Amino acid sequence: NTGDRSAATNTGNCSAATNTGDRSAATNTGDRSAATNTGDYSAATNTGYRSAATNTGDRSAATNTGDCSAAKVEGKESIAIVTGIDSKACGALGCWLVLTERGGWNGETYPIKEVKAVRVDGKTIKPNTWYKLENGQIIETE
């Protein structure tokens, strides 16, 4: 989708939802998929396992709830959020990362152990570097 105020949605496995319009959304629920958005005030959301949500627009969000997944933001004042097991986030200088650590399977779910939010300040948290939450600590990862 390339139109303003629009949406690109995909529910298939091994698929992509891409949007270049402003104030729009790219959403994907398929495994090993990608939701990419380059518009300002936009959202790229993905719930698939080993998936990627990427957003380059200013004041935007990349959210990923799939396990072993990634969320990346490159626009100013944007936020990358990951909630899946062993997931990672990356952002440009001035952006925020929200990282989640989960415990082991308890018979119903993988319970949340901890959530931390950090700003990419260029010193402690470096731009364009992947981070995850492990043992309550924010660590660099590949």
A tleap script that builds the chain and sets N, CA, C and O, in Angstrom:
source leaprc.protein.ff14SB
mol = sequence {
  NASN THR GLY ASP ARG SER ALA ALA THR ASN
  THR GLY ASN CYS SER ALA ALA THR ASN THR
  GLY ASP ARG SER ALA ALA THR ASN THR GLY
  ASP ARG SER ALA ALA THR ASN THR GLY ASP
  TYR SER ALA ALA THR ASN THR GLY TYR ARG
  SER ALA ALA THR ASN THR GLY ASP ARG SER
  ALA ALA THR ASN THR GLY ASP CYS SER ALA
  ALA LYS VAL GLU GLY LYS GLU SER ILE ALA
  ILE VAL THR GLY ILE ASP SER LYS ALA CYS
  GLY ALA LEU GLY CYS TRP LEU VAL LEU THR
  GLU ARG GLY GLY TRP ASN GLY GLU THR TYR
  PRO ILE LYS GLU VAL LYS ALA VAL ARG VAL
  ASP GLY LYS THR ILE LYS PRO ASN THR TRP
  TYR LYS LEU GLU ASN GLY GLN ILE ILE GLU
  THR CGLU
}
set mol.1.N position { 0.838 -1.176 0.000 }
set mol.1.CA position { 0.000 0.000 0.000 }
set mol.1.C position { 0.881 1.236 0.000 }
set mol.1.O position { 1.793 1.336 0.820 }
set mol.2.N position { 0.635 2.169 -0.888 }
set mol.2.CA position { 1.426 3.394 -0.920 }
set mol.2.C position { 0.599 4.646 -0.602 }
set mol.2.O position { 1.142 5.751 -0.624 }
set mol.3.N position { -0.672 4.505 -0.314 }
set mol.3.CA position { -1.528 5.661 -0.045 }
set mol.3.C position { -1.439 6.144 1.389 }
set mol.3.O position { -1.135 5.371 2.298 }
set mol.4.N position { -1.713 7.451 1.590 }
set mol.4.CA position { -1.758 8.028 2.929 }
set mol.4.C position { -2.961 7.491 3.696 }
set mol.4.O position { -3.982 7.140 3.105 }
set mol.5.N position { -2.824 7.432 5.027 }
set mol.5.CA position { -3.911 6.992 5.914 }
set mol.5.C position { -4.468 5.640 5.469 }
set mol.5.O position { -5.683 5.468 5.370 }
set mol.6.N position { -3.575 4.678 5.200 }
set mol.6.CA position { -3.994 3.402 4.643 }
set mol.6.C position { -3.403 2.238 5.420 }
set mol.6.O position { -2.637 2.445 6.361 }
set mol.7.N position { -3.751 1.015 5.036 }
set mol.7.CA position { -3.294 -0.177 5.759 }
set mol.7.C position { -2.888 -1.276 4.799 }
set mol.7.O position { -3.489 -1.432 3.736 }
set mol.8.N position { -1.872 -2.035 5.166 }
set mol.8.CA position { -1.477 -3.241 4.445 }
set mol.8.C position { -1.501 -4.365 5.477 }
set mol.8.O position { -0.745 -4.323 6.448 }
set mol.9.N position { -2.342 -5.353 5.287 }
set mol.9.CA position { -2.524 -6.411 6.269 }
set mol.9.C position { -2.300 -7.764 5.621 }
set mol.9.O position { -2.732 -8.000 4.493 }
set mol.10.N position { -1.614 -8.666 6.348 }
set mol.10.CA position { -1.338 -9.984 5.811 }
set mol.10.C position { -1.438 -11.003 6.927 }
set mol.10.O position { -0.892 -10.775 8.007 }
set mol.11.N position { -2.120 -12.126 6.705 }
set mol.11.CA position { -2.211 -13.167 7.723 }
set mol.11.C position { -1.537 -14.467 7.283 }
set mol.11.O position { -1.566 -15.437 8.040 }
set mol.12.N position { -0.949 -14.527 6.125 }
set mol.12.CA position { -0.310 -15.743 5.627 }
set mol.12.C position { 1.098 -15.939 6.155 }
set mol.12.O position { 1.774 -14.974 6.510 }
set mol.13.N position { 1.542 -17.194 6.209 }
set mol.13.CA position { 2.913 -17.516 6.610 }
set mol.13.C position { 3.884 -17.126 5.510 }
set mol.13.O position { 3.523 -17.098 4.334 }
set mol.14.N position { 5.114 -16.828 5.893 }
set mol.14.CA position { 6.184 -16.475 4.945 }
set mol.14.C position { 5.754 -15.345 4.025 }
set mol.14.O position { 5.954 -15.428 2.813 }
set mol.15.N position { 5.162 -14.284 4.581 }
set mol.15.CA position { 4.591 -13.223 3.767 }
set mol.15.C position { 5.007 -11.848 4.264 }
set mol.15.O position { 5.705 -11.735 5.272 }
set mol.16.N position { 4.580 -10.800 3.561 }
set mol.16.CA position { 4.988 -9.438 3.898 }
set mol.16.C position { 3.818 -8.471 3.808 }
set mol.16.O position { 2.956 -8.615 2.941 }
set mol.17.N position { 3.785 -7.491 4.697 }
set mol.17.CA position { 2.838 -6.383 4.635 }
set mol.17.C position { 3.679 -5.116 4.608 }
set mol.17.O position { 4.394 -4.839 5.571 }
set mol.18.N position { 3.613 -4.353 3.551 }
set mol.18.CA position { 4.460 -3.183 3.389 }
set mol.18.C position { 3.602 -1.958 3.123 }
set mol.18.O position { 2.625 -2.026 2.377 }
set mol.19.N position { 3.973 -0.825 3.740 }
set mol.19.CA position { 3.210 0.387 3.560 }
set mol.19.C position { 4.154 1.583 3.514 }
set mol.19.O position { 5.033 1.700 4.368 }
set mol.20.N position { 3.994 2.463 2.548 }
set mol.20.CA position { 4.820 3.662 2.486 }
set mol.20.C position { 4.014 4.936 2.728 }
set mol.20.O position { 4.578 6.027 2.637 }
set mol.21.N position { 2.752 4.846 3.025 }
set mol.21.CA position { 1.917 6.027 3.248 }
set mol.21.C position { 2.046 6.582 4.653 }
set mol.21.O position { 2.347 5.846 5.593 }
set mol.22.N position { 1.818 7.891 4.798 }
set mol.22.CA position { 1.827 8.540 6.110 }
set mol.22.C position { 0.593 8.133 6.909 }
set mol.22.O position { -0.448 7.809 6.338 }
set mol.23.N position { 0.717 8.153 8.230 }
set mol.23.CA position { -0.377 7.842 9.145 }
set mol.23.C position { -1.071 6.540 8.765 }
set mol.23.O position { -2.297 6.492 8.674 }
set mol.24.N position { -0.287 5.479 8.541 }
set mol.24.CA position { -0.834 4.219 8.080 }
set mol.24.C position { -0.279 3.053 8.877 }
set mol.24.O position { 0.556 3.252 9.759 }
set mol.25.N position { -0.727 1.836 8.583 }
set mol.25.CA position { -0.316 0.661 9.347 }
set mol.25.C position { 0.030 -0.500 8.428 }
set mol.25.O position { -0.625 -0.706 7.406 }
set mol.26.N position { 1.046 -1.248 8.786 }
set mol.26.CA position { 1.377 -2.506 8.111 }
set mol.26.C position { 1.293 -3.583 9.183 }
set mol.26.O position { 2.053 -3.538 10.150 }
set mol.27.N position { 0.412 -4.529 9.042 }
set mol.27.CA position { 0.170 -5.536 10.070 }
set mol.27.C position { 0.338 -6.922 9.480 }
set mol.27.O position { -0.124 -7.188 8.370 }
set mol.28.N position { 1.002 -7.814 10.220 }
set mol.28.CA position { 1.201 -9.169 9.731 }
set mol.28.C position { 1.076 -10.144 10.878 }
set mol.28.O position { 1.670 -9.923 11.933 }
set mol.29.N position { 0.320 -11.218 10.708 }
set mol.29.CA position { 0.208 -12.242 11.749 }
set mol.29.C position { 0.824 -13.566 11.315 }
set mol.29.O position { 0.758 -14.533 12.073 }
set mol.30.N position { 1.407 -13.650 10.155 }
set mol.30.CA position { 2.015 -14.893 9.681 }
set mol.30.C position { 3.403 -15.120 10.239 }
set mol.30.O position { 4.101 -14.172 10.601 }
set mol.31.N position { 3.805 -16.393 10.307 }
set mol.31.CA position { 5.144 -16.743 10.772 }
set mol.31.C position { 6.182 -16.353 9.726 }
set mol.31.O position { 5.897 -16.306 8.530 }
set mol.32.N position { 7.405 -16.071 10.211 }
set mol.32.CA position { 8.536 -15.711 9.358 }
set mol.32.C position { 8.158 -14.629 8.349 }
set mol.32.O position { 8.472 -14.736 7.164 }
set mol.33.N position { 7.495 -13.608 8.821 }
set mol.33.CA position { 6.950 -12.565 7.967 }
set mol.33.C position { 7.570 -11.216 8.280 }
set mol.33.O position { 8.348 -11.088 9.226 }
set mol.34.N position { 7.228 -10.220 7.494 }
set mol.34.CA position { 7.744 -8.874 7.715 }
set mol.34.C position { 6.622 -7.861 7.590 }
set mol.34.O position { 5.811 -7.941 6.667 }
set mol.35.N position { 6.567 -6.910 8.510 }
set mol.35.CA position { 5.658 -5.777 8.411 }
set mol.35.C position { 6.543 -4.539 8.368 }
set mol.35.O position { 7.229 -4.241 9.345 }
set mol.36.N position { 6.540 -3.829 7.276 }
set mol.36.CA position { 7.451 -2.700 7.080 }
set mol.36.C position { 6.650 -1.451 6.762 }
set mol.36.O position { 5.693 -1.499 5.989 }
set mol.37.N position { 7.044 -0.320 7.364 }
set mol.37.CA position { 6.339 0.918 7.127 }
set mol.37.C position { 7.341 2.059 7.061 }
set mol.37.O position { 8.223 2.150 7.914 }
set mol.38.N position { 7.223 2.930 6.065 }
set mol.38.CA position { 8.130 4.066 5.962 }
set mol.38.C position { 7.425 5.403 6.179 }
set mol.38.O position { 8.076 6.443 6.087 }
set mol.39.N position { 6.145 5.418 6.459 }
set mol.39.CA position { 5.420 6.670 6.665 }
set mol.39.C position { 5.554 7.202 8.077 }
set mol.39.O position { 5.760 6.435 9.018 }
set mol.40.N position { 5.438 8.525 8.231 }
set mol.40.CA position { 5.446 9.142 9.556 }
set mol.40.C position { 4.139 8.830 10.289 }
set mol.40.O position { 3.112 8.586 9.656 }
set mol.41.N position { 4.181 8.838 11.623 }
set mol.41.CA position { 3.009 8.559 12.476 }
set mol.41.C position { 2.419 7.186 12.169 }
set mol.41.O position { 1.200 7.024 12.209 }
set mol.42.N position { 3.241 6.212 11.867 }
set mol.42.CA position { 2.779 4.920 11.396 }
set mol.42.C position { 3.094 3.809 12.372 }
set mol.42.O position { 3.804 4.020 13.356 }
set mol.43.N position { 2.566 2.623 12.102 }
set mol.43.CA position { 2.827 1.456 12.940 }
set mol.43.C position { 3.096 0.248 12.068 }
set mol.43.O position { 2.378 -0.001 11.100 }
set mol.44.N position { 4.124 -0.498 12.408 }
set mol.44.CA position { 4.392 -1.792 11.783 }
set mol.44.C position { 4.273 -2.821 12.901 }
set mol.44.O position { 5.043 -2.786 13.862 }
set mol.45.N position { 3.320 -3.728 12.782 }
set mol.45.CA position { 3.032 -4.683 13.845 }
set mol.45.C position { 3.112 -6.097 13.300 }
set mol.45.O position { 2.633 -6.384 12.203 }
set mol.46.N position { 3.730 -6.981 14.087 }
set mol.46.CA position { 3.868 -8.362 13.645 }
set mol.46.C position { 3.704 -9.290 14.834 }
set mol.46.O position { 4.258 -9.031 15.902 }
set mol.47.N position { 2.950 -10.369 14.663 }
set mol.47.CA position { 2.776 -11.351 15.727 }
set mol.47.C position { 3.356 -12.715 15.360 }
set mol.47.O position { 3.213 -13.660 16.137 }
set mol.48.N position { 3.988 -12.845 14.233 }
set mol.48.CA position { 4.524 -14.131 13.796 }
set mol.48.C position { 5.856 -14.496 14.429 }
set mol.48.O position { 6.633 -13.625 14.818 }
set mol.49.N position { 6.106 -15.784 14.526 }
set mol.49.CA position { 7.351 -16.333 15.061 }
set mol.49.C position { 8.495 -16.025 14.106 }
set mol.49.O position { 8.351 -16.199 12.896 }
set mol.50.N position { 9.645 -15.563 14.638 }
set mol.50.CA position { 10.821 -15.201 13.840 }
set mol.50.C position { 10.487 -14.162 12.768 }
set mol.50.O position { 10.885 -14.301 11.611 }
set mol.51.N position { 9.764 -13.138 13.158 }
set mol.51.CA position { 9.310 -12.107 12.233 }
set mol.51.C position { 9.988 -10.778 12.509 }
set mol.51.O position { 10.692 -10.625 13.507 }
set mol.52.N position { 9.775 -9.821 11.625 }
set mol.52.CA position { 10.385 -8.506 11.782 }
set mol.52.C position { 9.352 -7.416 11.554 }
set mol.52.O position { 8.567 -7.480 10.608 }
set mol.53.N position { 9.356 -6.416 12.424 }
set mol.53.CA position { 8.545 -5.216 12.258 }
set mol.53.C position { 9.505 -4.048 12.183 }
set mol.53.O position { 10.256 -3.802 13.126 }
set mol.54.N position { 9.493 -3.327 11.079 }
set mol.54.CA position { 10.432 -2.234 10.860 }
set mol.54.C position { 9.667 -0.975 10.482 }
set mol.54.O position { 8.730 -1.023 9.685 }
set mol.55.N position { 10.074 0.157 11.063 }
set mol.55.CA position { 9.429 1.411 10.744 }
set mol.55.C position { 10.481 2.500 10.628 }
set mol.55.O position { 11.315 2.657 11.520 }
set mol.56.N position { 10.449 3.254 9.532 }
set mol.56.CA position { 11.418 4.332 9.339 }
set mol.56.C position { 10.792 5.717 9.461 }
set mol.56.O position { 11.504 6.713 9.338 }
set mol.57.N position { 9.507 5.814 9.693 }
set mol.57.CA position { 8.853 7.118 9.821 }
set mol.57.C position { 9.065 7.743 11.192 }
set mol.57.O position { 9.284 7.037 12.176 }
set mol.58.N position { 8.998 9.080 11.253 }
set mol.58.CA position { 9.110 9.788 12.525 }
set mol.58.C position { 7.861 9.562 13.371 }
set mol.58.O position { 6.765 9.391 12.839 }
set mol.59.N position { 8.036 9.561 14.700 }
set mol.59.CA position { 6.945 9.378 15.660 }
set mol.59.C position { 6.131 8.129 15.341 }
set mol.59.O position { 4.901 8.161 15.356 }
set mol.60.N position { 6.823 7.029 15.052 }
set mol.60.CA position { 6.193 5.783 14.656 }
set mol.60.C position { 6.511 4.670 15.634 }
set mol.60.O position { 7.299 4.853 16.562 }
set mol.61.N position { 5.892 3.508 15.422 }
set mol.61.CA position { 6.121 2.363 16.300 }
set mol.61.C position { 6.307 1.090 15.485 }
set mol.61.O position { 5.629 0.873 14.481 }
set mol.62.N position { 7.238 0.255 15.934 }
set mol.62.CA position { 7.403 -1.099 15.404 }
set mol.62.C position { 7.173 -2.029 16.586 }
set mol.62.O position { 7.898 -1.966 17.579 }
set mol.63.N position { 6.181 -2.878 16.483 }
set mol.63.CA position { 5.807 -3.764 17.576 }
set mol.63.C position { 5.852 -5.202 17.102 }
set mol.63.O position { 5.356 -5.528 16.023 }
set mol.64.N position { 6.452 -6.067 17.919 }
set mol.64.CA position { 6.509 -7.468 17.561 }
set mol.64.C position { 6.212 -8.310 18.789 }
set mol.64.O position { 6.866 -8.153 19.820 }
set mol.65.N position { 5.230 -9.206 18.690 }
set mol.65.CA position { 4.878 -10.080 19.807 }
set mol.65.C position { 5.296 -11.524 19.559 }
set mol.65.O position { 5.110 -12.367 20.436 }
set mol.66.N position { 5.848 -11.832 18.402 }
set mol.66.CA position { 6.270 -13.194 18.093 }
set mol.66.C position { 7.564 -13.565 18.802 }
set mol.66.O position { 8.406 -12.708 19.072 }
set mol.67.N position { 7.713 -14.854 19.102 }
set mol.67.CA position { 8.945 -15.338 19.724 }
set mol.67.C position { 10.101 -15.270 18.730 }
set mol.67.O position { 9.906 -15.455 17.528 }
set mol.68.N position { 11.303 -15.004 19.234 }
set mol.68.CA position { 12.526 -14.928 18.412 }
set mol.68.C position { 12.354 -13.919 17.285 }
set mol.68.O position { 12.784 -14.169 16.159 }
set mol.69.N position { 11.736 -12.792 17.573 }
set mol.69.CA position { 11.426 -11.795 16.562 }
set mol.69.C position { 12.162 -10.493 16.822 }
set mol.69.O position { 12.874 -10.362 17.817 }
set mol.70.N position { 11.989 -9.530 15.926 }
set mol.70.CA position { 12.721 -8.269 16.012 }
set mol.70.C position { 11.824 -7.088 15.671 }
set mol.70.O position { 10.922 -7.194 14.840 }
set mol.71.N position { 12.090 -5.950 16.333 }
set mol.71.CA position { 11.419 -4.685 16.025 }
set mol.71.C position { 12.494 -3.619 15.899 }
set mol.71.O position { 13.369 -3.502 16.756 }
set mol.72.N position { 12.422 -2.844 14.822 }
set mol.72.CA position { 13.433 -1.809 14.566 }
set mol.72.C position { 12.752 -0.519 14.146 }
set mol.72.O position { 11.833 -0.524 13.327 }
set mol.73.N position { 13.220 0.603 14.725 }
set mol.73.CA position { 12.718 1.917 14.340 }
set mol.73.C position { 13.891 2.806 13.949 }
set mol.73.O position { 14.944 2.784 14.587 }
set mol.74.N position { 13.698 3.582 12.902 }
set mol.74.CA position { 14.749 4.467 12.411 }
set mol.74.C position { 14.325 5.928 12.394 }
set mol.74.O position { 15.174 6.806 12.238 }
set mol.75.N position { 13.042 6.213 12.549 }
set mol.75.CA position { 12.558 7.588 12.527 }
set mol.75.C position { 12.731 8.281 13.866 }
set mol.75.O position { 12.900 7.623 14.893 }
set mol.76.N position { 12.690 9.607 13.863 }
set mol.76.CA position { 12.852 10.391 15.084 }
set mol.76.C position { 11.685 10.159 16.037 }
set mol.76.O position { 10.537 10.021 15.614 }
set mol.77.N position { 12.007 10.119 17.363 }
set mol.77.CA position { 10.988 9.999 18.412 }
set mol.77.C position { 10.063 8.803 18.184 }
set mol.77.O position { 8.848 8.920 18.344 }
set mol.78.N position { 10.628 7.663 17.814 }
set mol.78.CA position { 9.862 6.450 17.567 }
set mol.78.C position { 10.148 5.421 18.649 }
set mol.78.O position { 11.032 5.615 19.483 }
set mol.79.N position { 9.387 4.312 18.632 }
set mol.79.CA position { 9.508 3.302 19.667 }
set mol.79.C position { 9.453 1.901 19.054 }
set mol.79.O position { 8.637 1.622 18.175 }
set mol.80.N position { 10.340 1.027 19.538 }
set mol.80.CA position { 10.350 -0.385 19.133 }
set mol.80.C position { 9.988 -1.210 20.357 }
set mol.80.O position { 10.606 -1.072 21.412 }
set mol.81.N position { 8.976 -2.074 20.212 }
set mol.81.CA position { 8.484 -2.864 21.334 }
set mol.81.C position { 8.534 -4.346 20.960 }
set mol.81.O position { 8.040 -4.749 19.906 }
set mol.82.N position { 9.138 -5.153 21.841 }
set mol.82.CA position { 9.132 -6.606 21.649 }
set mol.82.C position { 8.614 -7.268 22.916 }
set mol.82.O position { 9.001 -6.897 24.024 }
set mol.83.N position { 7.734 -8.252 22.745 }
set mol.83.CA position { 7.169 -8.952 23.893 }
set mol.83.C position { 7.341 -10.462 23.814 }
set mol.83.O position { 6.976 -11.163 24.758 }
set mol.84.N position { 7.879 -10.979 22.732 }
set mol.84.CA position { 8.039 -12.421 22.569 }
set mol.84.C position { 9.299 -12.956 23.230 }
set mol.84.O position { 10.202 -12.200 23.587 }
set mol.85.N position { 9.342 -14.267 23.385 }
set mol.85.CA position { 10.500 -14.944 23.966 }
set mol.85.C position { 11.716 -14.723 23.072 }
set mol.85.O position { 11.631 -14.869 21.853 }
set mol.86.N position { 12.855 -14.368 23.685 }
set mol.86.CA position { 14.131 -14.206 22.986 }
set mol.86.C position { 14.030 -13.257 21.793 }
set mol.86.O position { 14.604 -13.519 20.736 }
set mol.87.N position { 13.303 -12.160 21.965 }
set mol.87.CA position { 13.166 -11.172 20.902 }
set mol.87.C position { 14.091 -9.996 21.159 }
set mol.87.O position { 14.608 -9.830 22.264 }
set mol.88.N position { 14.297 -9.173 20.123 }
set mol.88.CA position { 15.260 -8.075 20.210 }
set mol.88.C position { 14.694 -6.826 19.562 }
set mol.88.O position { 13.771 -6.885 18.749 }
set mol.89.N position { 15.278 -5.675 19.948 }
set mol.89.CA position { 14.852 -4.389 19.403 }
set mol.89.C position { 16.075 -3.527 19.110 }
set mol.89.O position { 17.141 -3.691 19.703 }
set mol.90.N position { 15.877 -2.598 18.168 }
set mol.90.CA position { 16.953 -1.718 17.720 }
set mol.90.C position { 16.323 -0.381 17.350 }
set mol.90.O position { 15.189 -0.332 16.876 }
set mol.91.N position { 17.063 0.703 17.569 }
set mol.91.CA position { 16.521 2.002 17.230 }
set mol.91.C position { 17.588 3.029 16.913 }
set mol.91.O position { 18.764 2.862 17.237 }
set mol.92.N position { 17.146 4.091 16.273 }
set mol.92.CA position { 18.020 5.218 15.962 }
set mol.92.C position { 18.174 6.079 17.214 }
set mol.92.O position { 17.416 5.936 18.173 }
set mol.93.N position { 19.152 6.964 17.193 }
set mol.93.CA position { 19.418 7.886 18.301 }
set mol.93.C position { 18.146 8.657 18.656 }
set mol.93.O position { 17.496 9.227 17.780 }
set mol.94.N position { 17.796 8.674 19.944 }
set mol.94.CA position { 16.619 9.383 20.422 }
set mol.94.C position { 15.358 8.536 20.484 }
set mol.94.O position { 14.361 8.959 21.067 }
set mol.95.N position { 15.386 7.349 19.895 }
set mol.95.CA position { 14.226 6.463 19.931 }
set mol.95.C position { 14.194 5.681 21.243 }
set mol.95.O position { 15.162 5.697 22.003 }
set mol.96.N position { 13.101 5.011 21.501 }
set mol.96.CA position { 12.932 4.203 22.706 }
set mol.96.C position { 12.792 2.737 22.339 }
set mol.96.O position { 12.244 2.395 21.291 }
set mol.97.N position { 13.299 1.867 23.221 }
set mol.97.CA position { 13.174 0.419 23.084 }
set mol.97.C position { 12.447 -0.106 24.313 }
set mol.97.O position { 12.778 0.267 25.438 }
set mol.98.N position { 11.467 -0.961 24.107 }
set mol.98.CA position { 10.776 -1.629 25.207 }
set mol.98.C position { 11.052 -3.121 25.051 }
set mol.98.O position { 10.640 -3.746 24.074 }
set mol.99.N position { 11.753 -3.676 26.031 }
set mol.99.CA position { 12.210 -5.064 25.971 }
set mol.99.C position { 11.503 -5.894 27.035 }
set mol.99.O position { 11.277 -5.425 28.150 }
set mol.100.N position { 11.158 -7.123 26.687 }
set mol.100.CA position { 10.450 -8.015 27.594 }
set mol.100.C position { 11.253 -9.294 27.782 }
set mol.100.O position { 11.783 -9.856 26.823 }
set mol.101.N position { 11.336 -9.749 29.033 }
set mol.101.CA position { 11.952 -11.046 29.335 }
set mol.101.C position { 10.857 -11.969 29.861 }
set mol.101.O position { 10.064 -11.583 30.720 }
set mol.102.N position { 10.825 -13.194 29.332 }
set mol.102.CA position { 9.811 -14.168 29.747 }
set mol.102.C position { 10.468 -15.352 30.438 }
set mol.102.O position { 11.615 -15.701 30.160 }
set mol.103.N position { 9.716 -15.959 31.341 }
set mol.103.CA position { 10.179 -17.152 32.040 }
set mol.103.C position { 9.844 -18.406 31.253 }
set mol.103.O position { 9.353 -18.338 30.126 }
set mol.104.N position { 10.117 -19.555 31.866 }
set mol.104.CA position { 9.830 -20.833 31.231 }
set mol.104.C position { 8.348 -21.165 31.234 }
set mol.104.O position { 7.565 -20.564 31.969 }
set mol.105.N position { 7.981 -22.110 30.419 }
set mol.105.CA position { 6.594 -22.560 30.270 }
set mol.105.C position { 6.060 -23.037 31.614 }
set mol.105.O position { 6.700 -23.845 32.287 }
set mol.106.N position { 4.890 -22.541 32.009 }
set mol.106.CA position { 4.308 -22.918 33.293 }
set mol.106.C position { 3.068 -23.794 33.144 }
set mol.106.O position { 2.312 -23.969 34.100 }
set mol.107.N position { 2.857 -24.340 31.960 }
set mol.107.CA position { 1.675 -25.155 31.689 }
set mol.107.C position { 0.587 -24.392 30.968 }
set mol.107.O position { -0.303 -24.994 30.368 }
set mol.108.N position { 0.650 -23.062 31.022 }
set mol.108.CA position { -0.328 -22.218 30.340 }
set mol.108.C position { 0.317 -21.198 29.408 }
set mol.108.O position { -0.199 -20.909 28.328 }
set mol.109.N position { 1.438 -20.668 29.836 }
set mol.109.CA position { 2.076 -19.586 29.087 }
set mol.109.C position { 3.545 -19.463 29.502 }
set mol.109.O position { 4.022 -20.176 30.384 }
set mol.110.N position { 4.226 -18.562 28.857 }
set mol.110.CA position { 5.577 -18.159 29.266 }
set mol.110.C position { 5.398 -16.834 30.001 }
set mol.110.O position { 5.276 -15.794 29.352 }
set mol.111.N position { 5.379 -16.838 31.338 }
set mol.111.CA position { 5.067 -15.614 32.084 }
set mol.111.C position { 6.121 -14.523 31.910 }
set mol.111.O position { 7.309 -14.800 31.748 }
set mol.112.N position { 5.661 -13.301 31.946 }
set mol.112.CA position { 6.566 -12.155 31.867 }
set mol.112.C position { 7.338 -12.046 33.170 }
set mol.112.O position { 6.751 -11.995 34.251 }
set mol.113.N position { 8.661 -12.012 33.057 }
set mol.113.CA position { 9.523 -11.843 34.225 }
set mol.113.C position { 9.813 -10.370 34.472 }
set mol.113.O position { 9.816 -9.901 35.610 }
set mol.114.N position { 10.057 -9.649 33.378 }
set mol.114.CA position { 10.435 -8.243 33.523 }
set mol.114.C position { 10.259 -7.512 32.194 }
set mol.114.O position { 10.348 -8.106 31.119 }
set mol.115.N position { 10.007 -6.216 32.298 }
set mol.115.CA position { 9.908 -5.331 31.138 }
set mol.115.C position { 10.728 -4.086 31.459 }
set mol.115.O position { 10.627 -3.530 32.553 }
set mol.116.N position { 11.543 -3.653 30.494 }
set mol.116.CA position { 12.328 -2.431 30.667 }
set mol.116.C position { 12.221 -1.572 29.410 }
set mol.116.O position { 12.172 -2.073 28.286 }
set mol.117.N position { 12.186 -0.272 29.641 }
set mol.117.CA position { 12.189 0.696 28.548 }
set mol.117.C position { 13.452 1.540 28.666 }
set mol.117.O position { 13.804 2.004 29.751 }
set mol.118.N position { 14.129 1.733 27.537 }
set mol.118.CA position { 15.347 2.534 27.523 }
set mol.118.C position { 15.349 3.439 26.302 }
set mol.118.O position { 14.776 3.119 25.260 }
set mol.119.N position { 16.003 4.563 26.461 }
set mol.119.CA position { 16.161 5.504 25.346 }
set mol.119.C position { 17.512 5.266 24.690 }
set mol.119.O position { 18.511 5.059 25.378 }
set mol.120.N position { 17.546 5.293 23.373 }
set mol.120.CA position { 18.802 5.176 22.641 }
set mol.120.C position { 19.516 6.513 22.787 }
set mol.120.O position { 19.206 7.481 22.093 }
set mol.121.N position { 20.484 6.543 23.711 }
set mol.121.CA position { 21.158 7.797 24.050 }
set mol.121.C position { 22.506 7.978 23.355 }
set mol.121.O position { 23.098 9.055 23.419 }
set mol.122.N position { 22.992 6.931 22.694 }
set mol.122.CA position { 24.274 7.011 22.002 }
set mol.122.C position { 25.459 6.671 22.887 }
set mol.122.O position { 26.580 6.550 22.391 }
set mol.123.N position { 25.239 6.514 24.183 }
set mol.123.CA position { 26.321 6.186 25.115 }
set mol.123.C position { 26.082 4.809 25.722 }
set mol.123.O position { 26.769 3.845 25.384 }
set mol.124.N position { 25.104 4.722 26.619 }
set mol.124.CA position { 24.783 3.439 27.245 }
set mol.124.C position { 24.066 2.525 26.259 }
set mol.124.O position { 24.405 1.348 26.137 }
set mol.125.N position { 23.084 3.062 25.562 }
set mol.125.CA position { 22.339 2.324 24.540 }
set mol.125.C position { 22.682 2.959 23.195 }
set mol.125.O position { 22.343 4.112 22.928 }
set mol.126.N position { 23.360 2.181 22.358 }
set mol.126.CA position { 23.884 2.699 21.095 }
set mol.126.C position { 22.855 2.594 19.957 }
set mol.126.O position { 22.056 1.658 19.919 }
set mol.127.N position { 22.886 3.558 19.041 }
set mol.127.CA position { 21.989 3.491 17.893 }
set mol.127.C position { 22.355 2.334 16.974 }
set mol.127.O position { 23.510 1.914 16.894 }
set mol.128.N position { 21.337 1.834 16.284 }
set mol.128.CA position { 21.505 0.776 15.288 }
set mol.128.C position { 22.217 -0.454 15.856 }
set mol.128.O position { 22.967 -1.128 15.150 }
set mol.129.N position { 21.977 -0.734 17.125 }
set mol.129.CA position { 22.520 -1.911 17.805 }
set mol.129.C position { 21.340 -2.685 18.381 }
set mol.129.O position { 20.435 -2.094 18.970 }
set mol.130.N position { 21.348 -3.992 18.214 }
set mol.130.CA position { 20.257 -4.834 18.707 }
set mol.130.C position { 20.433 -5.120 20.193 }
set mol.130.O position { 21.537 -5.394 20.663 }
set mol.131.N position { 19.317 -5.050 20.924 }
set mol.131.CA position { 19.311 -5.315 22.364 }
set mol.131.C position { 18.191 -6.277 22.724 }
set mol.131.O position { 17.155 -6.332 22.062 }
set mol.132.N position { 18.426 -7.041 23.802 }
set mol.132.CA position { 17.380 -7.873 24.380 }
set mol.132.C position { 17.534 -7.843 25.896 }
set mol.132.O position { 18.548 -7.385 26.422 }
set mol.133.N position { 16.519 -8.333 26.584 }
set mol.133.CA position { 16.523 -8.377 28.040 }
set mol.133.C position { 16.800 -9.814 28.467 }
set mol.133.O position { 16.074 -10.737 28.098 }
set mol.134.N position { 17.866 -9.986 29.253 }
set mol.134.CA position { 18.264 -11.321 29.695 }
set mol.134.C position { 18.717 -11.250 31.153 }
set mol.134.O position { 19.595 -10.459 31.497 }
set mol.135.N position { 18.117 -12.075 32.005 }
set mol.135.CA position { 18.413 -12.067 33.435 }
set mol.135.C position { 18.261 -10.679 34.048 }
set mol.135.O position { 19.030 -10.283 34.924 }
set mol.136.N position { 17.252 -9.947 33.567 }
set mol.136.CA position { 16.978 -8.615 34.080 }
set mol.136.C position { 17.901 -7.528 33.578 }
set mol.136.O position { 17.763 -6.370 33.972 }
set mol.137.N position { 18.850 -7.881 32.705 }
set mol.137.CA position { 19.819 -6.927 32.183 }
set mol.137.C position { 19.619 -6.704 30.686 }
set mol.137.O position { 19.300 -7.632 29.943 }
set mol.138.N position { 19.808 -5.473 30.264 }
set mol.138.CA position { 19.755 -5.156 28.837 }
set mol.138.C position { 21.126 -5.477 28.253 }
set mol.138.O position { 22.140 -4.931 28.689 }
set mol.139.N position { 21.149 -6.368 27.259 }
set mol.139.CA position { 22.411 -6.784 26.661 }
set mol.139.C position { 22.366 -6.622 25.149 }
set mol.139.O position { 21.304 -6.688 24.529 }
set mol.140.N position { 23.550 -6.406 24.567 }
set mol.140.CA position { 23.666 -6.361 23.114 }
set mol.140.C position { 23.530 -7.777 22.576 }
set mol.140.O position { 23.944 -8.741 23.220 }
set mol.141.N position { 22.949 -7.891 21.396 }
set mol.141.CA position { 22.781 -9.181 20.749 }
set mol.141.C position { 22.915 -9.006 19.234 }
set mol.141.O position { 22.958 -7.881 18.735 }
set mol.142.N position { 22.980 -10.082 18.535 }
set mol.142.CA position { 23.068 -10.017 17.060 }
set mol.142.C position { 21.706 -10.194 16.446 }
set mol.142.O position { 21.573 -10.171 15.222 }
savepdb mol mol.pdb
quit
